[in-house]
Amino acid sequence: MVEAPYIGMEHQSAVGYGNHFERGRYKAKRLTYWDYKTDRMVVHENAHEWFGNNITAKDSADRWIQEAFAGYAEELVMEDWYGPQAGEEFFLARSTGRIGNGKTHYLPLWHL
C-alpha cells in the first residue's frame, strides 16, 4: 500500500490508500456503528487487488462484480472479527434503502 491524495484505488502493483489511517471512510456520509470498527479501505481495496484484478469486466455495466466482491470481503471481515450478527448488521446498514430499482430487470440471454 502507498499513501495517496485520494480515498483509495487498487492498481496492478500497489494499492493507493488515502483514508488517513482512520476507521470508517474518510469524508464518507451515512457511516454506521460498524463502519467505525475497521479501516474499511484497507479491506475494500485489497479485496479488489486480490480478486478484481483477476477478471476484466466486458464493459462498465459489469463493474458491480468487482464492487460486490469488495463489499462482500468487508462483510466477511466484520463477521470474522465480531461474529455472524455483526456481519449481517453491517450488510443491512450498508444496503437497506440503497437499491433504487422498482422492479427486477432481466436481460435476454443473447445480450450476454
C-alpha positions in Angstrom: 0.0 0.0 0.0 1.1 3.5 -0.8 -0.4 6.7 0.7 -2.3 8.7 -1.9 -4.1 12.0 -2.0 -7.4 10.2 -3.0 -9.5 7.8 -0.9 -8.3 4.6 -2.5 -7.7 2.7 -5.7 -6.3 -0.7 -6.5 -3.5 -0.9 -9.0 -1.6 -3.8 -10.6 1.4 -3.4 -8.3 0.1 -1.4 -5.2 -3.0 -0.2 -3.5 -3.3 3.6 -3.3 -4.6 4.5 0.1 -5.9 7.8 1.3 -8.1 7.1 4.3 -5.8 9.0 6.7 -5.3 5.8 8.7 -8.7 6.2 10.3 -11.5 3.8 10.9 -14.5 4.1 8.7 -14.1 6.0 5.5 -12.6 9.5 5.2 -15.2 12.1 4.4 -18.0 9.5 3.9 -21.6 10.2 4.8 -24.0 7.9 6.4 -21.4 5.9 8.4 -22.8 3.4 10.8 -21.6 1.9 14.1 -19.9 -0.9 12.2 -18.2 1.4 9.8 -16.1 2.7 12.6 -14.9 -0.8 13.7 -12.4 -1.2 10.9 -10.4 0.8 8.3 -12.7 -0.3 5.5 -10.4 1.0 2.8 -7.7 -1.5 3.6 -10.1 -4.4 3.3 -12.0 -3.0 0.3 -9.0 -2.1 -1.9 -7.1 -5.2 -1.0 -10.1 -7.3 -2.0 -10.0 -5.5 -5.4 -6.3 -6.2 -5.7 -6.8 -9.9 -4.8 -10.0 -10.6 -6.8 -10.8 -7.7 -9.1 -7.6 -7.7 -11.0 -8.0 -11.4 -11.9 -11.1 -10.6 -14.1 -11.9 -8.0 -16.6 -15.4 -6.7 -17.0 -16.8 -6.6 -20.5 -17.9 -3.0 -20.0 -18.6 -0.6 -17.2 -22.0 -2.0 -16.6 -20.3 -5.1 -15.2 -18.4 -3.0 -12.6 -20.8 -4.3 -9.9 -18.9 -7.6 -10.0 -15.7 -6.1 -8.5 -17.6 -3.8 -6.2 -19.8 -6.5 -4.9 -16.9 -8.8 -4.1 -15.1 -6.0 -2.3 -18.2 -5.2 -0.3 -18.6 -8.9 0.5 -15.0 -9.1 1.7 -15.8 -6.2 4.1 -18.7 -8.2 5.4 -16.6 -11.3 5.9 -14.1 -9.3 7.9 -16.8 -8.0 10.2 -18.2 -11.5 10.6 -14.8 -12.9 11.4 -13.8 -10.3 13.9 -17.2 -9.6 15.6 -19.4 -12.6 14.8 -22.2 -13.5 12.4 -24.7 -11.0 13.7 -22.2 -8.1 13.2 -21.6 -9.2 9.6 -25.4 -9.2 9.0 -25.9 -5.9 10.7 -23.1 -4.4 8.6 -24.6 -5.7 5.4 -28.1 -4.4 6.2 -26.8 -1.0 7.3 -24.9 -0.6 4.0 -27.6 -1.9 1.7 -31.0 -1.0 3.1 -32.6 1.7 1.0 -29.7 2.0 -1.4 -31.1 -0.1 -4.3 -33.1 2.1 -6.5 -34.7 -0.5 -8.7 -38.5 -0.5 -8.5 -38.6 -3.9 -10.2 -36.2 -6.6 -11.4 -34.7 -6.1 -14.8 -33.9 -9.1 -17.0 -31.6 -9.2 -19.9 -32.2 -11.6 -22.8 -29.6 -14.4 -22.9 -28.5 -13.2 -26.4 -27.4 -9.9 -24.8 -24.7 -11.6 -22.7 
